């Protein structure tokens, strides 16, 4: 959920030269894509144009991102998210751990590149291909959450309950991002994340919504 630039700054000192070059290329492709989409729209932006703007070949673009939708949706945060979750206290409820980690990630990502956060979430709700690819990619984050949840709870990551809970978390975050975009990005995204995770903790009640 954070912008690529934040990931680069946080990982740069930990990566070797080859990895830093690969990360730099990924960022160049992504930033060229964002710029072109802002200028001419998603459908009018081609992989060939992206490659030219990023000063790489189209085959290089596809080597890093299988589809144009992946350029918009993919970031390097999942491994960092997993590390951050594992660093939380072992006896802390997993949703509370996730709340803490995501609140920090959202804050950093939006502070550094708010226009990218808005663009990505806007494309989620406006472009069917992006939304479809997002739903496919949710399984990757969901599997990561399964591992962390299972380890925290001493359970099998393939258990039905673990899988349902992990995917519920993933779906909650996806719908929160969609809600934020649908309402013109007027709300504070971190507050919306807190609301969504709080509802998962407390359960969906039938009473009046709290102010």
Secondary structure as UniProt FT lines:
FT   HELIX           4..11
FT   HELIX           12..14
FT   HELIX           17..40
FT   TURN            42..44
FT   HELIX           47..54
FT   HELIX           58..64
FT   HELIX           68..73
FT   HELIX           77..87
FT   TURN            90..91
FT   HELIX           94..112
FT   HELIX           114..126
FT   HELIX           128..153
FT   TURN            157..158
FT   HELIX           160..182
FT   TURN            183..185
FT   HELIX           189..202
//
